[in-house]
Amino acid sequence: MSPLRVGIAGLGTVGGAVLRRLTTDAAALAIRTGRPVEVVGVSARDRAKAGTLPDRAEWFDDAVALARAPDIDVFVELIGGHEGVARDAVEAAIASGKSVVTANKALLAHHGMALAAAAEAHGASLSFEAAVAGGIPAIKVLREALSGNAVDRVYGILNGTCNYILTRMEAEGLGFDACLAEAQRLGYAEADPTFDIDGHDTAHKLAILATLAFGTAIDLDAIHVEGIRSITSDDLAAADDLGYRVKLLGVAQRTRHGIETRVHPTMVAKGTALAEVKGVTNAVAVNADAVAELTLVGPGAGGDATASAVLGDIADLARGSRVLPFGRPADSLERAPRAPMQRHEGGYYVRLSVKDRPGSIAAIATRMAAADISFESIMQRQPAASLRSSASGHVPVVLITHATSEVTIREALDAVEAGGTIAGKPQLIRIERG
Amino acid sequence: MSPLRVGIAGLGTVGGAVLRRLTTDAAALAIRTGRPVEVVGVSARDRAKAGTLPDRAEWFDDAVALARAPDIDVFVELIGGHEGVARDAVEAAIASGKSVVTANKALLAHHGMALAAAAEAHGASLSFEAAVAGGIPAIKVLREALSGNAVDRVYGILNGTCNYILTRMEAEGLGFDACLAEAQRLGYAEADPTFDIDGHDTAHKLAILATLAFGTAIDLDAIHVEGIRSITSDDLAAADDLGYRVKLLGVAQRTRHGIETRVHPTMVAKGTALAEVKGVTNAVAVNADAVAELTLVGPGAGGDATASAVLGDIADLARGSRVLPFGRPADSLERAPRAPMQRHEGGYYVRLSVKDRPGSIAAIATRMAAADISFESIMQRQPAASLRSSASGHVPVVLITHATSEVTIREALDAVEAGGTIAGKPQLIRIERG
């Protein structure tokens, strides 16, 4: 059978791993797919850094020219960025009817709908397993394996940098800044970590997962996004005492108000699959009517793990499997009603610095009761030196509420704050049930 | 687009769920796949029990006649059993070029090679996601998503009955018989539980997973199979003390002696993904060169969960995705060298009833040292009443060894037994590292 001819644009960590594997494992891949796969074109910023190319691979200074090259069947975009050359090259490849494989979550989160529509119009395919959760085949599972399900919720740990930092904070009792510095030293966090730790990377991935899960249009702007900067080691210690861990989750869920999509630090109960996901590992969990719950755990980043996803997409193309980018026609993906965050319902972790005098807790409990908020647990004690603030006349109190709504808890806490029994702002962390 | 016409044979728990979902969720499935799916034929043992059929569905007393019916595109076999009508019907459907979807692990474990070859010869497709681990898409992930990987090991908790019993024994400190009876009362175990608790069900599933993982011929006879009858609550209590849980695992792994396939009770360290899998839930973990480790956790049985897998296969067919049964030509699946169990290498849990007199432990330790076996831990104590046997002049001793070989540990224990320092047979449980 004639080889599947591949052009690779971008030779960073992922591109380098894909090129290496397509070269050294070519024979094995041909056996596994029944068709030889050959790298015939390569493009990257710096020819000198690209090293020795495979025998038949031609060098392209211009990724767009590679995308249009008549002798490639598949254009693999590993450049990154949602504008500029990555977008231009993917659009060019689609316009010339080529199959596109990309790991570019930002490109999909911003332009996925237009790209999918263009791919369908040109009979091109568009695959992006590598764009979400690295080596975890979350895209294929949602798009294909769970086709017989109505999905209620898809959620997960989608950013290894954040999970690494939170895991280290919990294990070592260290602060956020120290763990971020460590993550940067180890190469798990960028020099400018904003995109990861403020939740935007997770939001891009969640936008894609939500579209696949619910058959709705990509809606990045609908996502409520909070990062992990506000989490303290006090929160992690209190969580531990109460049977929880803190994870940055992306959650997309069907509610009676519409599709609720949110990224924020979250309390998850110990013993659940997600609570046990440590370090840079990622996880994606799905609740759906037939399968009930399915959880996938694996590497969320790294050259080889992400290459695994890219090669899986290429293997599908080599086998002749063609699935629409989002499993169904792009024009059938409707914009879902956005469930506003104020309508969110769930339990909450609340940490307050309460005036150490008779009646303080009673006053708070009375305010909460007036709002119909009940408690799973109340903890007033000094587990760590940093929490001991009696000297200042305040003691830390941690509450775990039963399910209530975002607007209710926020209004109740505003009332507590106005009542003058607490110092500073309450810390509020949502609880996600497994 | 013309509907995909489905015939369903077998209306047990799974067949009933598939029929119900294909009827009530028909519109949703058509949107998700771009093609209507219609049940046009049904066959089962008892017409009276089948209830109301969908409007266009014809009744067949004979599953083989349904398999051959000219107006069906897909034959869904949910009868079960590796001979008789299930086999006849699947062979008939393949011979008439139809797509076959089956949940029948026994049929595949026994006749999968011949069926795959026949399907390829007749241009038929053969899908069996539901045959392994219920709603967990392990087949699709191994066959497609991980195509760019060389797999080193695939292993998992593949039998919900056994995992339920072991989970209950651990949680309640109850014996095997009591927990089996409870599982039977709850419908998690058959009246004759032999097939599940002696490991044969796990072996069938493992045979299929190994073929997909390594591209080797199905080799059910090569699998070393032990069940869970020998596990006592003492073992579970000792495991707990030492940081382990006991699970019935199926493990297929590439070794320097060939492919090692085995089903046996296994110690897994707490905190690993598999150790946290409780009750009837299943899990499949894969170690491979690119992805490193990927773990899938979900429901291993039940009508709806298994229907999810069947519907996923049907959705692939509706979308026109056609993959060879094992992802590559059946005639390329070679019989792998069988790694004999005596060559197995790993750590071991050993529980001995040792004579309570000076020098006993020293004698055992000396024998083990002579065989170059070293220990991760040695525990001599009476954690539970049932372990306290000093009255009989014996005390329980539990050893966790570092990696050694099966032949080495067995010979060393034979020598210990011959030395007369222990009573009864040693209990030996292999340790699997995550």
Interface residues (C-beta under 8 A of the other chain):
Chain A: A17 R21 D25 A28 L29 I31 R32 T33 G34 E129 G135 I136 P137 K140 V141 E144 A145 L146 S147 G148 N149 A150 G215 G271 A273 E276 A288 D289 A290 V291 A292 E293 L294 T295 L296 V297 G298 P299 D304 A305 A307 S308 A309 V310 L311 G312 I314 A315 D316 R319 G320 S321 R322 V323 L324 G327 R328 P329 S332
Chain B: A17 R21 D25 A28 L29 I31 R32 T33 G34 E129 G135 I136 P137 K140 V141 E144 A145 L146 S147 G148 N149 A150 G215 G271 A273 E276 A288 D289 A290 V291 A292 E293 L294 T295 L296 V297 G298 P299 D304 A305 A307 S308 A309 V310 L311 G312 I314 A315 D316 R319 G320 S321 R322 V323 L324 G327 R328 P329 S332
